[in-house]
Amino acid sequence: MSDDRIQLWIALCIVGPFCAYYWYWFIRSIIFYSRNGFNFTEEFGPEAYWADRGGDDDCVLMKPKEKFFIAGPTFVLVTSVMLIFLVLALMGII
């Protein structure tokens, strides 16, 4: 096995669990908020933060609606695309 394949397998083992984790919490969030009538006053799931560009090291906690509509789909999309490219590269297609 070439060094490229070993690096791809390591990347797959790192990205795969992140992808599964974000899919898990995104699906759980859909189920939770749909059962509550999409009432975003209640916090659910892991905490997510906005990067603070003010110069200090503090970060701003995301609101539940922001996590559901911005952070969740973004993380799911990014990790899924990365995983697809890794699998295609391991198969030798790209």
C-alpha positions in Angstrom: 0.0 0.0 0.0 1.4 3.4 -1.0 1.9 6.3 1.4 -1.0 8.2 -0.2 -3.4 5.4 0.7 -2.2 5.3 4.3 -2.8 9.0 4.6 -6.3 8.7 3.1 -7.2 5.9 5.5 -6.0 8.0 8.4 -8.0 10.9 7.2 -11.1 8.7 6.7 -10.7 7.4 10.3 -10.6 11.0 11.5 -13.4 12.5 9.4 -15.7 9.6 9.6 -16.5 9.9 13.3 -17.0 13.6 13.0 -19.4 13.1 10.1 -21.4 10.6 12.1 -21.4 12.8 15.2 -22.8 15.8 13.3 -25.4 13.7 11.5 -26.5 12.2 14.8 -27.0 15.6 16.5 -28.6 17.2 13.4 -31.2 14.3 13.1 -31.8 14.4 16.9 -32.3 18.2 16.7 -34.8 17.8 13.8 -36.8 15.2 15.9 -36.6 17.3 19.1 -37.7 20.6 17.5 -40.4 19.0 15.3 -42.0 17.4 18.4 -41.9 20.8 20.2 -43.5 22.7 17.3 -40.2 24.3 16.3 -40.1 26.3 19.5 -36.5 27.5 19.7 -36.6 28.8 23.2 -35.3 25.6 24.7 -31.6 24.7 24.2 -30.8 21.3 22.8 -27.7 19.5 21.8 -24.0 20.3 22.1 -23.0 23.9 22.5 -21.8 25.9 19.5 -20.0 29.2 19.5 -19.5 32.1 17.1 -15.9 33.3 16.8 -15.6 36.7 18.4 -13.7 39.1 16.1 -13.3 41.7 18.9 -9.8 40.8 19.7 -10.3 39.0 23.0 -10.5 35.3 23.4 -14.1 35.1 24.4 -16.6 33.4 22.0 -20.3 34.1 21.8 -22.7 31.2 22.3 -25.0 30.5 19.4 -28.7 30.7 19.9 -30.7 27.4 19.3 -32.2 28.8 16.1 -28.8 29.6 14.7 -27.4 26.2 15.6 -30.4 24.5 13.9 -30.4 26.5 10.7 -26.7 27.5 10.3 -24.3 25.4 12.3 -26.0 22.0 12.0 -26.4 22.0 8.2 -23.0 23.5 7.6 -21.2 20.9 9.7 -23.2 18.0 8.1 -22.5 19.3 4.6 -18.8 20.0 5.1 -18.0 16.6 6.8 -20.2 14.7 4.3 -18.4 16.2 1.3 -15.0 15.5 2.8 -16.0 11.9 3.5 -17.3 11.5 -0.1 -14.0 12.8 -1.5 -12.0 10.5 0.8 -14.0 7.4 -0.2 -13.7 8.3 -3.9 -10.0 8.8 -3.6 -9.6 5.5 -1.8 -11.6 3.7 -4.5 -9.3 5.3 -7.1 -12.0 7.3 -8.9 -10.4 10.7 -8.3 
